[in-house]
Amino acid sequence: MVSQEQRRRQLAREKFLRQQQRRTQARRKAHVRNAVIASVLGVILVGSVALYTTDVLKGDDKKDNASAEVSPSASPSKAPDPCEKPAAGKVKDLTFKKEPAITIDKTAKYTMDLQTTCGDIGITMDAAKAPHTVNSFDFLVNKGYLDHTKCHRLTTQGIYVLQCGDPKGTGMGGPGYTIPDENLKDSRLKGDVYPAGTVAMANQFNAQTGEGKNSGGSQFFLVFQDSPLPANYTPFGTVSEGGMKVLKKIADAGENTGMGDGTPNATVVINKATVKKS
């Protein structure tokens, strides 16, 4: 006959085992979630062309289309476009053979101003922590590389980002060169969270294989809400208060698939980009 004390121990042991199982399952789910979320921002660079490698967006390596396929059951968001019509002008067709030599002042702060159809988005860039990245944008912006380009992708589930910097507007464009990862130990990224207001580089990094480091090009993302992501994407800037209001307006309008990842319903075009030393 089992004593009361033995029964108590047995129940405690069973409770402990159940807790361990739940914790193991939670860790597995979190690992899968982070791998899928991280892949949303992945791009493979082939020569001067960037191809998405993500399980969230199917077929992006075969089509010039950065939106997710809409299943028959999906109900795309139909929020009105809150932004203005783009200014007259065309995207410049620019490709460069190699990363530009560093000419910026690494001790200074730089500000990139994105004059978009939805409002101005100011970005303070830290040259000391991300000199290659800041120098690259200083070079590209002064060439007019970002002028008249679309911010082609809005993600509103899992992570919360607006992605820009592709002259093709498809998620497949790049400047023809890559830059190294930088500032991945920034204190803002503790806990594998990119806080709201962070501006970081998209790249081809594959969290499952560990391949694709140092593969940033010109595409970047602006975080409008704290987003769980491993520290694999160079954080190089911070969005201004006014810029955050613009991002909220864009995010509130939703994206075209109704599934949390697609083309913004808002017409987000960078009419003019400038970089200034501050």
RAJOMO-V865274 format. One record per pair of residues at least 24 apart in sequence whose ideal C-beta (glycine too) atoms are under 10 Angstrom apart, sorted by the first residue. I is the first residue (numbers start at 1). J is the second residue. If there is no record, write none. Layout:
BEGIN
i->{I/I}
j->{J/J}
END
This chain:
BEGIN
i->{30/30/31/31/32/33/33/34/34/34/34/34/34/35/35/35/35/36/36/36/37/37/37/37/37/37/37/37/37/38/38/38/38/38/38/38/38/38/38/38/38/39/39/39/39/40/40/40/40/40/40/40/40/40/40/40/40/40/41/41/41/41/41/41/41/41/41/41/41/41/41/41/41/41/41/41/41/42/42/42/42/42/42/42/42/42/42/43/43/43/43/43/43/43/43/43/43/43/43/43/43/43/43/44/44/44/44/44/44/44/45/45/45/45/45/45/45/45/45/45/45/45/45/46/46/46/47/47/47/48/48/48/48/48/48/48/48/48/48/49/49/49/49/49/49/49/49/50/50/50/50/50/50/50/50/50/50/50/50/50/50/50/50/50/50/51/51/51/51/51/52/52/52/52/52/52/53/53/53/53/54/54/54/55/56/56/56/56/56/56/57/57/57/57/57/57/60/60/60/61/61/63/63/63/64/64/64/64/64/64/65/65/65/65/65/65/66/66/66/66/66/66/66/66/66/66/66/66/66/67/67/67/67/67/67/67/67/67/67/67/67/67/68/68/68/68/68/68/68/68/68/68/68/69/69/69/70/70/70/70/70/71/71/71/74/74/74/74/75/75/75/76/76/76/76/76/76/76/76/77/77/77/77/77/77/77/77/77/77/77/77/78/78/78/78/78/79/79/79/79/79/79/79/79/80/80/80/81/81/81/81/81/81/81/81/82/82/82/82/82/82/82/82/82/82/82/83/83/83/83/83/83/83/83/83/83/83/83/83/83/84/84/84/84/84/84/84/85/85/85/86/86/86/86/86/86/86/86/86/86/87/87/87/87/87/87/87/87/88/88/89/89/89/89/89/89/90/90/91/91/91/91/91/91/91/91/91/91/91/91/91/91/92/92/92/92/92/92/92/92/93/93/94/94/94/94/94/94/94/94/95/95/95/95/95/95/96/96/96/96/96/96/96/96/96/96/97/97/97/98/98/98/98/99/99/99/99/99/99/99/99/99/99/99/100/100/100/100/100/100/100/100/100/100/100/101/101/102/102/102/102/102/102/102/102/103/103/103/104/104/104/104/104/104/104/104/104/104/105/105/105/105/106/106/106/106/108/108/108/109/109/109/109/110/110/110/110/110/110/110/110/110/110/110/111/111/111/111/111/111/111/112/112/112/112/112/112/112/112/112/112/112/112/113/113/113/113/113/113/113/113/113/114/114/114/114/114/114/114/114/114/114/114/114/114/114/114/114/114/114/115/115/115/115/115/115/115/116/116/116/116/116/116/116/116/116/116/116/116/116/116/116/116/117/117/117/117/117/117/117/117/117/117/118/118/118/118/118/118/118/118/118/118/118/118/118/118/119/119/119/119/119/119/119/119/120/120/120/120/120/120/121/121/121/121/121/121/121/121/121/121/121/121/121/121/121/121/121/122/122/122/122/122/122/122/122/122/123/123/123/123/123/123/123/123/123/123/123/123/124/124/124/124/124/124/124/124/124/125/125/125/125/125/125/126/126/126/126/126/126/126/127/127/128/129/129/129/129/129/129/129/129/130/130/130/130/130/130/130/130/130/130/130/130/130/130/131/131/131/131/131/132/132/132/132/132/132/132/132/132/132/132/133/133/133/133/133/133/133/133/133/133/133/133/133/133/134/134/134/134/135/135/136/136/136/136/136/136/136/136/136/137/137/137/137/137/137/137/137/137/137/138/138/138/139/139/140/140/140/140/140/140/140/141/141/141/141/141/141/141/142/142/142/143/144/144/145/145/145/145/146/146/146/146/146/146/146/146/147/147/147/147/147/147/148/148/148/148/148/149/149/149/149/149/149/149/150/150/150/150/150/150/151/151/151/151/151/151/151/151/151/151/151/151/152/152/152/152/152/153/153/153/153/153/153/153/153/153/154/154/154/154/154/154/154/154/154/154/154/154/154/154/154/154/154/154/155/155/155/155/155/155/155/155/156/156/156/156/156/156/156/156/156/156/156/156/157/157/157/157/158/158/158/158/158/159/159/159/159/159/159/159/159/159/159/159/160/160/160/160/160/160/160/160/160/160/160/160/160/161/161/161/161/161/161/161/161/161/161/161/161/161/161/161/161/161/162/162/162/162/162/162/162/162/162/162/162/162/162/162/163/163/163/163/163/163/163/164/164/164/164/164/164/164/164/164/164/164/165/165/165/165/165/165/165/165/165/165/166/166/166/166/166/167/167/169/169/170/171/171/171/172/173/173/173/174/174/174/174/174/174/175/175/175/175/176/176/177/177/177/178/178/178/178/178/178/178/179/179/179/179/179/179/179/180/180/180/180/180/181/181/181/181/181/181/181/181/181/181/182/182/182/182/182/183/183/183/183/183/184/184/184/184/184/184/184/185/186/186/186/186/188/188/188/189/189/189/189/189/189/190/191/191/191/192/192/192/192/192/192/193/193/193/193/193/193/193/194/194/194/194/194/194/194/194/194/194/194/195/195/195/195/195/195/196/196/196/196/196/196/196/196/196/196/196/197/197/197/197/197/197/197/197/197/197/197/197/197/198/198/198/198/198/198/198/198/198/198/198/198/199/199/199/199/199/199/199/199/200/200/200/200/200/200/200/200/200/201/201/201/201/201/201/202/202/203/203/203/205/205/205/206/207/222/222/222/223/224/224/224/224/224/225}
j->{192/228/207/208/208/158/228/158/192/207/228/229/230/206/207/208/230/158/207/208/155/157/158/159/207/227/228/229/230/158/159/192/205/206/207/208/228/229/230/232/233/205/206/207/208/153/155/157/158/159/161/163/202/221/227/229/260/261/153/155/159/161/163/194/200/201/202/203/204/205/219/220/221/227/229/232/233/202/203/204/205/206/207/212/215/232/233/163/166/171/172/173/174/201/202/203/204/205/212/215/216/217/219/172/203/204/206/211/212/215/172/174/175/176/177/178/203/204/212/215/216/217/219/172/174/204/95/174/176/94/95/96/97/173/174/175/176/177/217/95/168/170/172/173/174/176/217/165/166/168/170/171/172/173/174/175/178/202/203/204/215/216/217/218/219/170/171/172/174/204/153/170/171/172/202/204/204/205/206/212/171/206/261/208/155/157/158/259/260/261/153/155/171/257/261/262/170/171/172/171/172/170/171/172/168/169/170/171/172/173/152/170/171/172/262/263/150/152/153/163/166/168/169/170/171/172/261/262/263/152/153/154/170/171/255/256/257/259/261/262/263/264/153/155/255/256/257/258/259/260/261/262/263/257/259/262/256/257/258/259/262/257/258/259/257/258/259/262/257/258/259/254/255/256/257/258/259/262/265/156/253/254/255/256/257/258/259/260/262/264/265/253/254/256/258/265/252/253/254/255/256/264/265/266/253/265/266/117/118/253/264/265/266/267/268/117/118/119/246/249/250/252/253/265/266/267/116/117/118/119/246/249/250/253/264/265/266/267/268/269/116/117/118/119/267/269/271/117/267/269/116/117/148/149/150/267/268/269/270/271/115/117/147/148/269/270/271/272/148/271/144/147/148/269/271/272/147/148/144/145/146/147/148/149/150/166/167/168/169/173/269/270/143/144/145/146/147/148/149/167/167/168/140/143/144/145/167/175/176/218/167/173/174/175/176/177/136/139/140/143/145/174/175/176/177/218/175/176/177/175/176/177/178/132/135/136/139/175/176/177/178/179/180/217/132/135/136/138/139/140/142/143/175/177/179/135/139/127/131/132/134/135/136/138/139/135/138/139/131/132/134/135/136/137/138/139/275/277/131/134/135/277/130/131/134/135/134/277/278/134/276/277/278/134/135/137/138/141/236/237/275/276/277/278/237/240/274/275/276/277/278/137/138/141/146/199/220/236/237/273/274/275/276/141/240/243/270/272/273/274/275/276/141/146/149/151/164/165/199/222/239/243/246/268/269/270/271/272/273/274/147/269/270/271/272/273/274/150/151/162/164/243/246/247/250/266/267/268/269/270/271/272/273/150/151/246/250/266/267/268/269/270/271/151/162/245/246/247/249/250/253/264/266/267/268/269/270/242/243/245/246/247/249/250/268/240/242/243/246/271/272/151/162/164/199/222/239/240/242/243/244/245/246/247/250/268/270/273/237/238/239/240/241/242/243/244/246/197/199/220/222/236/237/238/239/240/243/273/275/197/199/236/237/238/239/240/243/278/199/236/237/238/275/278/182/183/186/235/236/237/238/236/277/183/182/183/185/186/234/235/236/237/179/180/181/182/183/184/186/200/201/216/234/235/236/237/179/180/182/183/236/178/179/180/181/182/183/201/214/216/234/236/179/180/181/182/183/199/200/201/216/220/234/235/236/237/182/236/237/275/179/275/175/177/178/179/201/216/217/218/236/165/179/199/201/218/220/236/237/273/275/275/276/277/175/275/165/167/175/217/218/273/275/218/270/272/273/274/275/276/273/274/275/175/272/273/175/218/270/273/218/220/270/271/272/273/274/275/269/270/271/272/273/274/269/270/271/272/273/173/218/268/269/270/271/273/263/264/267/268/269/270/220/221/222/247/250/263/264/266/267/268/269/270/219/262/263/264/268/202/219/221/255/261/262/263/264/268/221/224/247/250/251/253/254/255/256/257/260/261/262/263/264/265/266/268/221/224/227/251/255/260/261/262/224/225/251/252/254/255/258/259/260/261/262/264/255/259/260/261/227/228/229/260/261/193/194/221/223/225/226/227/228/229/260/261/194/196/221/222/223/224/225/226/227/228/247/251/260/194/198/199/200/202/220/221/222/223/224/225/227/229/233/247/251/261/220/221/222/223/224/239/246/247/250/251/255/264/266/268/202/219/220/221/222/264/268/199/202/218/219/220/221/222/268/269/270/273/201/202/216/217/218/219/220/221/270/273/202/217/218/219/220/218/219/263/269/263/202/219/263/219/217/218/219/202/215/216/217/218/219/216/217/218/219/217/218/216/217/218/203/204/214/215/216/217/218/203/214/215/216/217/218/234/213/214/215/216/234/205/212/213/214/215/216/231/232/233/234/214/216/234/235/236/231/233/234/235/236/213/230/231/232/233/234/235/231/231/234/235/236/231/235/238/229/230/231/232/233/235/231/226/228/231/227/228/229/230/231/232/223/226/227/228/229/230/231/221/223/225/226/227/228/229/230/231/233/235/223/225/226/227/235/238/222/223/224/225/226/227/238/239/244/247/248/222/223/224/225/226/237/238/239/240/241/243/244/247/222/223/224/226/227/229/233/235/236/237/238/239/223/234/235/236/237/238/239/243/227/229/231/232/233/234/235/236/237/232/233/234/235/236/237/233/234/232/233/234/230/232/233/232/232/246/247/250/247/248/249/250/251/252/251}
END
